[in-house]
């Protein structure tokens, strides 16, 4: 963990802004308060609190101004809301205010409460709908993982692999902390849970793939993710137990309360204004700091369209309505609140947890894949399903299919235990493997009709020619496909993928019937789960302003924090997104509590 102190220096705010002037909404241009003089954060026409947080936006051409990092196709940032002091019904006093009680927020709250801080959580979800994303927590070297057959991971190897996967665009100080503290964080979480939850957990990818050498195409992958499952013992149940532990220490949750503005006094974050769905407002004061843990922005299509260049291009190339490109995540409140308070978004290319493609029903194994023209088009082992996704979306729009033969189950054993990996028959993975074993006979019986496995239409045939017919490949495309399989088998015999460079140990021929083809469709873009870019911070997760100076009292963690992923999501350890959230949430809670 990085323990160095931040040098505050002179903050770039030009003038002080009192709480009264803040609440009165006097942040017009020229007032010299929170947003003036910060690159990409110039204030615009004031908007009411509710409307400011809505995803409306304007076209850049109509607006006539393009500010780097904030205004592209849409003014996704908008103006900060004007706060009516008379609408504030009461005040909650705390040492720390946490915006969002999700995966990172609940860990930040519990850690801070255990350190003796008074913590108030501002949560937009209603209590009845309050839930958490995910099932897996990826981490390094927990005592629990060692006891359950997980890999012993060299931290330096992990850090080097992470830098390669992200093209050295992530924050090394954050990566180092995750590598060194994620295991202890997982053990800390488990210490707060009932034995019924812990005993129903398993480890992803154990038993380990018997023929996987630990590296594919230069990238490593480890079995070190805990998996929560079943109603009553799933991760949301575990996370709510963490909430209860924090509440027992005095932490409070205010539900149905959306943070609409961060209070800035003399350049310091000193509180949060929250607004209920009925329009009433509450002021939460923070003597130590405000932690933004409000998640991502995949639920805000204008932010996705404006900030994720690659996804915007995919959407436009397919003639889709961008408003339909919505993920499973949050609305971008945390990113916008941080920018209004003087922070900024991390530079692109911005990462996303895109829709896992892989080889259809065969998931993330490196069987040969072919596009609508019958051509093989990539090294299928490169970066697992996440690497597959971006190459698939660059193919001619239409069908893309992975092809396997009767030896598919043996081939599974050569592949990395990344997400969407069929598994080895072990805990959690067994469901995926079992579904293939049970349903592939149904595929053969279905003939030309095909059979869906995990949402992917899959065909089976005794000959490749028959398989091509089921796929609807005709004339030149059919001949191209058959020739490409022949070429692939020749390369397998050589032991060298001269076309795309797939590792030789993955070069198994498609030669033993029956043959299978499982299909996905690249003609329509779907967002997937969450966006992974956030606010620029230092190694303490303290938000930086336009001059790269830390903003006193303001922190960001989880998917509201940048510097964790770049380019795309990747899983050297399955469940690593939630691993990042829980680990860094705990760390920032401890950091702010110690102020």
C-alpha positions as CSV (number, residue, x, y, z in Angstrom):
1,X,0.0,0.0,0.0
2,X,1.2,3.5,-0.8
3,X,1.6,5.4,2.5
4,X,3.0,8.7,1.2
5,X,1.3,11.9,2.2
6,X,-0.4,14.2,-0.3
7,X,1.0,17.7,-0.7
8,X,-2.0,19.9,-0.8
9,X,-0.4,23.1,-2.1
10,X,-2.7,25.9,-3.2
11,X,-6.0,24.6,-4.5
12,X,-7.1,25.9,-7.8
13,X,-10.4,27.3,-6.6
14,X,-10.3,31.0,-7.1
15,X,-12.5,32.1,-4.2
16,X,-14.1,30.6,-1.2
17,X,-17.7,29.5,-1.3
18,X,-19.7,29.4,2.0
19,X,-22.4,26.8,2.7
20,X,-25.0,29.6,2.6
21,X,-23.9,30.8,-0.8
22,X,-23.8,27.2,-2.0
23,X,-27.3,26.4,-0.7
24,X,-28.6,29.6,-2.3
25,X,-27.4,28.4,-5.6
26,X,-25.1,31.3,-6.3
27,X,-22.6,29.4,-8.5
28,X,-23.2,31.4,-11.7
29,X,-20.3,32.1,-14.0
30,X,-18.1,34.8,-12.4
31,X,-19.1,34.0,-8.8
32,X,-15.7,32.4,-8.4
33,X,-16.9,29.3,-6.5
34,X,-16.7,25.5,-7.0
35,X,-16.6,25.2,-10.8
36,X,-14.8,28.3,-12.0
37,X,-11.4,28.0,-13.6
38,X,-11.3,24.2,-13.8
39,X,-10.6,22.7,-17.3
40,X,-13.7,21.1,-18.7
41,X,-15.9,22.1,-15.8
42,X,-17.0,25.6,-16.6
43,X,-20.5,26.2,-15.2
44,X,-23.4,26.5,-17.4
45,X,-27.0,27.7,-17.0
46,X,-28.3,26.6,-13.6
47,X,-30.8,23.7,-13.6
48,X,-33.1,22.5,-10.9
49,X,-31.8,19.6,-8.8
50,X,-34.1,16.9,-10.3
51,X,-33.5,17.9,-13.9
52,X,-29.8,18.3,-13.6
53,X,-29.4,14.7,-12.8
54,X,-31.6,13.5,-15.6
55,X,-29.9,12.2,-18.8
56,X,-31.2,14.7,-21.3
57,X,-28.2,16.5,-22.9
58,X,-27.8,18.5,-26.1
59,X,-26.1,17.8,-29.4
60,X,-22.6,19.5,-29.5
61,X,-23.4,21.1,-32.8
62,X,-26.4,22.9,-31.3
63,X,-24.5,23.9,-28.2
64,X,-21.6,25.2,-30.3
65,X,-18.9,24.3,-27.7
66,X,-16.8,21.3,-27.3
67,X,-14.7,21.1,-24.1
68,X,-12.2,18.2,-24.0
69,X,-13.4,15.3,-21.8
70,X,-16.7,16.8,-21.0
71,X,-18.7,17.7,-24.0
72,X,-18.6,15.5,-27.1
73,X,-21.8,14.6,-28.8
74,X,-23.8,15.5,-25.7
75,X,-23.3,17.8,-22.8
76,X,-23.4,14.8,-20.5
77,X,-22.2,16.8,-17.5
78,X,-24.8,19.6,-17.5
79,X,-25.0,22.3,-15.0
80,X,-24.9,21.7,-11.2
81,X,-28.3,22.0,-9.6
82,X,-29.5,25.1,-7.9
83,X,-30.2,24.2,-4.3
84,X,-33.1,25.9,-2.6
85,X,-32.2,26.2,1.1
86,X,-35.9,26.2,2.1
87,X,-36.3,22.7,0.6
88,X,-33.8,21.2,3.0
89,X,-35.9,19.4,5.6
90,X,-33.1,18.4,8.0
91,X,-29.4,17.9,8.5
92,X,-27.4,14.7,9.2
93,X,-24.1,15.3,10.9
94,X,-21.3,12.8,10.2
95,X,-17.5,12.5,10.0
96,X,-17.8,10.8,6.6
97,X,-20.5,10.8,4.0
98,X,-20.5,7.9,1.5
99,X,-22.4,8.4,-1.7
100,X,-23.7,5.0,-2.6
101,X,-23.9,1.9,-0.5
102,X,-23.0,-0.7,-3.1
103,X,-20.0,-3.1,-3.3
104,X,-17.4,-0.4,-2.6
105,X,-19.6,1.8,-0.5
106,X,-20.6,-0.8,2.0
107,X,-16.9,-1.8,2.5
108,X,-15.8,1.8,2.9
109,X,-18.6,2.4,5.4
110,X,-17.8,-0.7,7.5
111,X,-14.1,-0.1,7.5
112,X,-14.6,3.6,8.5
113,X,-17.1,2.7,11.2
114,X,-14.7,0.1,12.6
115,X,-12.1,2.8,12.8
116,X,-14.4,4.9,15.0
117,X,-15.8,7.3,12.4
118,X,-19.5,8.4,12.2
119,X,-20.6,7.4,8.7
120,X,-23.7,8.4,6.8
121,X,-24.6,6.6,3.6
122,X,-26.7,8.4,1.0
123,X,-28.3,5.6,-1.1
124,X,-30.5,6.3,-4.2
125,X,-32.1,2.8,-4.1
126,X,-35.1,2.3,-2.0
127,X,-34.7,-0.1,0.9
128,X,-37.0,-2.6,-0.7
129,X,-35.0,-2.6,-3.9
130,X,-31.6,-2.4,-2.3
131,X,-29.2,-5.0,-3.8
132,X,-25.7,-5.6,-5.0
133,X,-24.2,-6.7,-8.3
134,X,-22.3,-10.0,-8.9
135,X,-21.4,-13.3,-7.3
136,X,-17.6,-13.6,-7.6
137,X,-14.8,-11.6,-5.8
138,X,-11.4,-11.9,-7.4
139,X,-8.5,-11.4,-5.2
140,X,-4.9,-12.5,-4.4
141,X,-3.7,-14.8,-1.8
142,X,-6.4,-14.9,0.9
143,X,-6.2,-17.5,3.6
144,X,-9.6,-18.7,2.4
145,X,-8.3,-19.3,-1.1
146,X,-5.2,-21.2,0.1
147,X,-7.5,-23.5,2.1
148,X,-9.6,-24.2,-0.9
149,X,-7.0,-24.9,-3.5
150,X,-6.6,-21.5,-5.0
151,X,-3.4,-20.4,-6.7
152,X,-0.5,-18.8,-4.8
153,X,0.0,-15.6,-6.9
154,X,3.2,-13.7,-7.2
155,X,2.2,-10.1,-6.6
156,X,4.8,-8.7,-9.0
157,X,3.7,-11.1,-11.8
158,X,0.2,-9.9,-11.3
159,X,1.2,-6.3,-11.4
160,X,3.2,-6.8,-14.6
161,X,0.4,-8.8,-16.2
162,X,-2.1,-6.0,-15.3
163,X,0.1,-3.4,-16.9
164,X,0.4,-5.4,-20.1
165,X,-3.4,-6.0,-20.3
166,X,-4.1,-2.4,-19.8
167,X,-1.2,-1.0,-21.9
168,X,0.2,0.7,-18.9
169,X,-2.7,3.1,-18.6
170,X,-3.9,2.3,-15.1
171,X,-2.8,3.9,-11.8
172,X,0.2,1.8,-10.5
173,X,-0.4,3.0,-7.0
174,X,-3.9,1.6,-7.0
175,X,-2.9,-1.6,-8.7
176,X,-0.2,-2.2,-6.1
177,X,-2.6,-1.8,-3.3
178,X,-5.1,-4.1,-4.8
179,X,-2.4,-6.8,-5.3
180,X,-1.2,-6.6,-1.8
181,X,-4.4,-6.1,0.1
182,X,-7.2,-7.8,-1.7
183,X,-6.6,-11.2,0.0
184,X,-6.8,-9.7,3.4
185,X,-9.9,-7.8,2.4
186,X,-11.6,-11.0,1.4
187,X,-10.7,-12.7,4.7
188,X,-12.0,-9.6,6.5
189,X,-15.3,-9.8,4.6
190,X,-15.7,-13.5,5.5
191,X,-15.0,-12.8,9.2
192,X,-18.3,-10.8,9.2
193,X,-20.5,-13.5,7.6
194,X,-22.5,-16.3,9.1
195,X,-21.0,-19.8,8.6
196,X,-24.0,-20.7,6.4
197,X,-22.9,-18.2,3.8
198,X,-19.2,-19.0,4.0
199,X,-19.7,-22.7,3.8
200,X,-21.7,-22.5,0.7
201,X,-19.0,-20.6,-1.2
202,X,-16.6,-22.2,-3.7
203,X,-13.6,-21.2,-5.7
204,X,-13.8,-20.5,-9.4
205,X,-11.7,-22.8,-11.5
206,X,-11.0,-25.5,-9.0
207,X,-10.2,-28.3,-9.8
208,X,-7.9,-26.4,-12.1
209,X,-7.6,-27.1,-15.8
210,X,-5.3,-30.0,-16.1
211,X,-3.5,-28.9,-19.4
212,X,-3.4,-25.1,-18.9
213,X,0.2,-24.0,-18.6
214,X,-0.6,-20.8,-16.7
215,X,-0.3,-18.4,-19.6
216,X,-1.9,-17.9,-23.1
217,X,-0.5,-15.5,-25.6
218,X,1.6,-13.9,-23.0
219,X,-1.2,-13.3,-20.5
220,X,-1.5,-15.1,-17.2
221,X,-4.7,-16.2,-15.4
222,X,-5.1,-17.5,-11.9
223,X,-7.8,-19.5,-10.0
224,X,-8.5,-17.2,-7.0
225,X,-12.1,-16.0,-7.0
226,X,-14.6,-16.8,-4.3
227,X,-18.1,-17.6,-5.6
228,X,-21.2,-16.9,-3.6
229,X,-24.4,-18.6,-4.7
230,X,-28.0,-19.6,-3.9
231,X,-30.8,-17.5,-2.4
232,X,-30.0,-16.5,1.2
233,X,-26.2,-17.1,0.8
234,X,-25.4,-15.2,-2.4
235,X,-23.2,-12.1,-2.5
236,X,-26.1,-9.6,-2.0
237,X,-26.9,-11.5,1.2
238,X,-23.3,-11.3,2.3
239,X,-23.1,-7.6,1.5
240,X,-26.2,-6.9,3.5
241,X,-24.5,-8.6,6.4
242,X,-21.6,-6.1,6.0
243,X,-24.2,-3.3,6.1
244,X,-25.7,-4.7,9.3
245,X,-22.2,-4.9,10.9
246,X,-21.6,-1.2,10.0
247,X,-25.0,-0.2,11.4
248,X,-24.2,-2.0,14.6
249,X,-21.3,0.4,14.9
250,X,-23.5,3.5,14.3
251,X,-23.4,3.9,10.6
252,X,-26.6,5.1,9.0
253,X,-28.2,4.5,5.6
254,X,-30.7,7.0,4.1
255,X,-32.6,5.2,1.3
256,X,-34.4,6.7,-1.6
257,X,-32.1,9.7,-1.4
258,X,-30.1,10.6,-4.5
259,X,-27.0,12.7,-4.0
260,X,-27.5,15.8,-6.2
261,X,-24.6,18.0,-5.1
262,X,-21.4,18.0,-3.1
263,X,-21.0,20.9,-0.7
264,X,-17.8,22.8,-1.3
265,X,-16.5,25.3,1.3
266,X,-13.2,27.0,0.8
267,X,-12.3,24.4,-1.8
268,X,-13.0,21.5,0.5
269,X,-15.8,18.9,0.3
270,X,-17.8,19.3,3.5
271,X,-21.0,17.6,2.8
272,X,-23.7,16.3,0.4
273,X,-27.2,17.4,-0.5
274,X,-29.5,14.5,-1.1
275,X,-33.0,14.5,-2.7
276,X,-35.8,11.9,-2.3
277,X,-38.0,10.8,-5.1
278,X,-40.7,13.0,-3.6
279,X,-38.5,16.1,-4.0
280,X,-37.5,16.8,-0.3
281,X,-33.9,17.5,0.4
282,X,-31.5,16.7,3.2
283,X,-28.1,18.0,4.0
284,X,-25.4,15.6,5.1
285,X,-22.3,17.2,6.6
286,X,-18.9,15.6,6.7
287,X,-16.1,16.8,9.0
288,X,-13.5,14.4,7.5
289,X,-14.6,13.8,3.9
290,X,-17.0,12.7,1.2
291,X,-16.5,9.3,-0.5
292,X,-18.1,8.9,-3.9
293,X,-19.0,5.2,-4.3
294,X,-21.9,5.7,-6.6
295,X,-21.0,3.1,-9.2
296,X,-20.7,3.5,-13.0
297,X,-22.7,5.2,-15.8
298,X,-23.9,2.4,-18.0
299,X,-27.4,3.2,-17.1
300,X,-27.0,6.6,-18.7
301,X,-26.9,6.1,-22.5
302,X,-25.8,9.7,-23.2
303,X,-22.7,9.3,-21.0
304,X,-21.8,6.0,-22.6
305,X,-22.3,7.5,-26.1
306,X,-20.2,10.5,-25.3
307,X,-17.4,8.9,-23.3
308,X,-16.9,5.5,-24.9
309,X,-15.6,6.2,-28.4
310,X,-15.4,2.6,-29.4
311,X,-18.9,1.8,-28.3
312,X,-20.2,4.9,-30.0
313,X,-18.6,3.8,-33.3
314,X,-20.1,0.3,-32.9
315,X,-23.6,1.8,-32.4
316,X,-23.3,4.2,-35.3
317,X,-22.0,1.6,-37.7
318,X,-25.1,-0.5,-37.0
319,X,-27.6,2.3,-37.2
320,X,-28.8,1.7,-33.7
321,X,-30.6,4.2,-31.4
322,X,-28.0,5.1,-28.8
323,X,-30.8,5.5,-26.2
324,X,-31.3,1.7,-26.3
325,X,-27.6,1.1,-25.4
326,X,-28.1,0.7,-21.7
327,X,-26.1,-1.6,-19.4
328,X,-27.0,-3.0,-16.0
329,X,-25.3,-0.4,-13.9
330,X,-25.9,3.1,-12.5
331,X,-26.7,6.5,-14.0
332,X,-23.3,8.2,-13.6
333,X,-24.2,10.3,-10.6
334,X,-20.8,9.8,-9.0
335,X,-18.9,10.9,-12.0
336,X,-21.0,14.0,-12.5
337,X,-21.0,15.0,-8.8
338,X,-17.2,14.7,-8.8
339,X,-16.8,16.8,-11.9
340,X,-19.1,19.5,-10.5
341,X,-17.0,19.6,-7.4
342,X,-13.9,20.2,-9.5
343,X,-12.7,16.8,-10.5
344,X,-12.5,15.3,-14.0
345,X,-12.9,12.0,-15.8
346,X,-9.9,9.9,-16.6
347,X,-8.7,10.1,-20.2
348,X,-9.7,7.6,-22.8
349,X,-9.8,5.0,-24.2
350,X,-12.3,4.2,-21.4
351,X,-12.9,0.7,-20.4
352,X,-16.2,-1.2,-20.2
353,X,-17.4,-4.6,-19.2
354,X,-18.7,-5.4,-22.6
355,X,-20.9,-8.3,-23.6
356,X,-18.9,-11.5,-23.3
357,X,-18.8,-13.1,-26.8
358,X,-16.5,-16.1,-26.9
359,X,-17.4,-19.2,-28.9
360,X,-21.1,-19.1,-28.2
361,X,-22.2,-22.0,-26.0
362,X,-18.5,-23.0,-25.6
363,X,-17.8,-19.8,-23.8
364,X,-14.3,-18.6,-23.4
365,X,-12.3,-21.5,-24.8
366,X,-10.1,-20.9,-27.9
367,X,-11.9,-23.1,-30.5
368,X,-11.6,-21.6,-34.0
369,X,-14.1,-19.0,-34.9
370,X,-15.5,-17.9,-38.3
371,X,-17.3,-14.9,-39.6
372,X,-20.3,-14.6,-41.9
373,X,-18.0,-14.9,-44.9
374,X,-16.7,-18.3,-43.7
375,X,-13.3,-16.9,-42.7
376,X,-11.3,-17.5,-39.6
377,X,-10.2,-14.1,-38.3
378,X,-8.2,-14.1,-35.1
379,X,-6.1,-15.7,-32.5
380,X,-9.0,-17.0,-30.4
381,X,-6.9,-17.4,-27.3
382,X,-6.0,-13.7,-27.0
383,X,-7.5,-12.2,-23.8
384,X,-10.3,-14.7,-23.5
385,X,-13.9,-13.7,-24.1
386,X,-13.2,-10.0,-23.5
387,X,-10.5,-10.0,-26.2
388,X,-12.8,-12.0,-28.5
389,X,-15.6,-9.4,-28.1
390,X,-13.7,-6.5,-29.6
391,X,-12.5,-8.6,-32.6
392,X,-15.9,-10.0,-33.2
393,X,-17.4,-6.6,-33.3
394,X,-14.9,-5.6,-36.0
395,X,-16.0,-8.4,-38.3
396,X,-18.6,-8.1,-41.1
397,X,-21.9,-7.7,-39.4
398,X,-23.8,-10.9,-39.0
399,X,-23.2,-14.5,-37.8
400,X,-20.0,-15.4,-36.0
401,X,-19.6,-19.0,-34.9
402,X,-17.1,-21.2,-33.0
403,X,-16.5,-24.7,-34.1
404,X,-15.6,-27.7,-32.0
405,X,-15.5,-31.5,-32.5
406,X,-16.1,-34.5,-30.3
407,X,-12.9,-33.7,-28.3
408,X,-14.3,-30.4,-27.0
409,X,-14.2,-31.6,-23.3
410,X,-10.5,-32.4,-23.5
411,X,-9.9,-29.0,-25.2
412,X,-11.5,-27.3,-22.2
413,X,-8.7,-28.5,-20.0
414,X,-6.2,-26.4,-22.0
415,X,-7.9,-23.1,-21.4
416,X,-7.6,-20.4,-18.8
417,X,-10.1,-20.2,-16.0
418,X,-11.4,-16.8,-17.0
419,X,-15.0,-15.7,-16.8
420,X,-17.3,-17.6,-19.2
421,X,-15.0,-20.6,-19.0
422,X,-16.9,-23.9,-19.2
423,X,-14.9,-25.2,-16.2
424,X,-13.5,-28.5,-15.1
425,X,-16.5,-29.9,-13.4
426,X,-15.6,-28.2,-10.1
427,X,-17.6,-25.9,-7.9
428,X,-19.6,-23.3,-9.7
429,X,-18.0,-24.1,-13.1
430,X,-19.8,-27.5,-13.1
431,X,-23.1,-25.9,-14.1
432,X,-21.6,-24.6,-17.3
433,X,-19.9,-27.9,-18.1
434,X,-22.9,-29.9,-17.1
435,X,-25.2,-27.9,-19.4
436,X,-22.9,-28.7,-22.4
437,X,-22.7,-32.4,-21.6
438,X,-26.5,-32.6,-21.2
439,X,-27.5,-30.4,-24.1
440,X,-25.1,-31.3,-26.9
441,X,-27.0,-34.6,-27.6
442,X,-30.1,-32.4,-28.0
443,X,-28.2,-30.3,-30.5
444,X,-27.5,-33.4,-32.6
445,X,-31.2,-34.4,-32.4
446,X,-32.3,-30.9,-33.4
447,X,-30.6,-31.0,-36.8
448,X,-31.1,-28.0,-39.0
449,X,-33.4,-26.4,-36.4
450,X,-30.5,-26.0,-33.9
451,X,-30.8,-25.9,-30.2
452,X,-30.1,-23.0,-27.8
453,X,-27.5,-23.4,-25.1
454,X,-27.1,-20.4,-22.9
455,X,-28.9,-18.3,-25.4
456,X,-26.7,-19.3,-28.3
457,X,-28.1,-21.3,-31.2
458,X,-25.9,-24.4,-31.6
459,X,-25.8,-26.9,-34.4
460,X,-24.4,-30.4,-34.5
461,X,-23.6,-32.7,-37.5
462,X,-21.6,-35.7,-38.5
463,X,-19.8,-33.9,-41.3
464,X,-18.5,-30.4,-41.8
465,X,-20.5,-30.2,-45.0
466,X,-23.7,-30.9,-43.2
467,X,-22.8,-28.4,-40.5
468,X,-22.2,-25.7,-43.1
469,X,-25.7,-26.4,-44.5
470,X,-27.3,-26.0,-41.0
471,X,-25.5,-22.7,-40.6
472,X,-27.0,-21.5,-43.9
473,X,-23.6,-21.1,-45.6
474,X,-24.0,-21.4,-49.3
475,X,-21.9,-21.4,-52.5
476,X,-18.7,-19.5,-52.1
477,X,-19.1,-18.9,-48.4
478,X,-19.6,-22.6,-47.8
479,X,-16.5,-23.4,-49.8
480,X,-14.5,-20.8,-48.0
481,X,-15.5,-22.2,-44.6
482,X,-14.6,-25.7,-45.5
483,X,-11.2,-24.5,-46.9
484,X,-10.6,-22.5,-43.8
485,X,-11.1,-25.6,-41.6
486,X,-8.8,-27.5,-43.8
487,X,-6.2,-24.8,-43.5
488,X,-6.6,-24.7,-39.7
489,X,-6.1,-28.4,-39.4
490,X,-3.0,-28.2,-41.5
491,X,-1.6,-25.6,-39.2
492,X,-2.5,-27.8,-36.2
493,X,-0.4,-30.6,-37.8
494,X,2.5,-28.2,-38.1
495,X,2.0,-27.0,-34.6
496,X,2.3,-23.4,-35.6
497,X,-0.6,-20.9,-36.3
498,X,1.0,-19.1,-39.2
499,X,-2.1,-17.1,-39.8
500,X,-2.9,-15.5,-36.4
501,X,-0.3,-16.8,-33.9
502,X,-2.4,-18.8,-31.5
503,X,-0.3,-20.8,-29.0
504,X,0.7,-24.2,-30.4
505,X,-0.7,-26.1,-27.4
506,X,-4.1,-24.7,-28.3
507,X,-3.9,-25.9,-31.9
508,X,-6.1,-29.0,-31.8
509,X,-7.7,-30.0,-35.2
510,X,-11.4,-30.0,-35.9
511,X,-11.3,-33.6,-37.2
512,X,-13.4,-36.0,-35.0
513,X,-17.1,-36.1,-35.5
514,X,-19.6,-35.0,-34.4
515,X,-18.9,-31.4,-35.2
516,X,-20.6,-28.5,-33.4
517,X,-21.0,-24.8,-34.3
518,X,-22.4,-22.3,-31.8
519,X,-23.5,-18.9,-33.0
520,X,-23.4,-15.3,-31.9
521,X,-24.6,-12.2,-33.8
522,X,-22.4,-9.2,-34.4
523,X,-25.0,-7.2,-36.3
524,X,-26.4,-5.7,-33.1
525,X,-24.4,-4.0,-30.4
526,X,-25.4,-4.7,-26.8
527,X,-23.7,-2.9,-23.9
528,X,-23.2,-5.7,-21.4
529,X,-22.8,-5.0,-17.7
530,X,-21.0,-1.8,-16.5
531,X,-18.7,1.0,-17.5
532,X,-15.3,1.0,-15.8
533,X,-14.0,4.5,-16.1
534,X,-14.2,7.1,-13.4
535,X,-12.7,10.2,-11.8
536,X,-9.0,10.8,-11.8
537,X,-7.5,10.2,-8.3
538,X,-4.2,9.9,-6.6
539,X,-2.9,6.8,-4.8
540,X,-5.2,7.5,-1.8
541,X,-8.2,7.6,-4.1
542,X,-8.5,11.4,-3.5
543,X,-10.1,13.2,-6.4
544,X,-7.7,15.4,-8.4
545,X,-8.7,18.7,-9.9
546,X,-7.7,20.1,-13.4
547,X,-4.3,21.0,-12.1
548,X,-3.7,17.5,-10.8
549,X,-4.0,18.7,-7.2
550,X,-6.0,16.7,-4.7
551,X,-9.3,18.2,-3.7
552,X,-9.5,18.3,0.1
553,X,-12.1,16.1,1.6
554,X,-13.2,14.4,-1.7
555,X,-12.5,10.7,-2.6
556,X,-13.8,8.3,-5.2
557,X,-13.8,4.5,-5.1
558,X,-15.3,1.5,-6.9
559,X,-16.6,2.2,-10.4
560,X,-16.6,5.9,-9.6
561,X,-12.8,5.9,-9.5
562,X,-10.6,5.9,-12.5
563,X,-7.2,4.3,-13.0
564,X,-8.3,0.7,-12.5
565,X,-9.1,-0.6,-16.0
566,X,-8.1,0.8,-19.4
567,X,-9.2,-0.2,-22.9
568,X,-11.5,-3.1,-21.8
569,X,-12.5,-5.3,-19.0
570,X,-10.2,-8.3,-18.4
571,X,-10.1,-11.2,-16.0
572,X,-6.7,-12.5,-15.0
573,X,-8.8,-13.5,-12.0
574,X,-12.5,-14.1,-12.4
575,X,-14.6,-11.6,-10.5
576,X,-11.9,-9.0,-10.4
577,X,-14.2,-6.0,-10.8
578,X,-16.0,-6.7,-7.4
579,X,-12.6,-7.6,-6.0
580,X,-11.4,-4.1,-6.9
581,X,-14.5,-2.5,-5.5
582,X,-14.4,-4.3,-2.1
583,X,-10.7,-3.9,-1.6
584,X,-10.4,-0.2,-2.6
585,X,-13.6,0.6,-0.7
586,X,-12.2,-0.8,2.5
587,X,-8.9,1.0,2.0
588,X,-10.5,4.4,1.3
589,X,-12.8,4.0,4.3
590,X,-9.7,3.5,6.6
591,X,-7.9,6.4,4.9
592,X,-10.6,9.0,5.4
593,X,-11.4,7.7,8.9
594,X,-7.8,8.3,9.9
595,X,-7.9,12.0,8.9
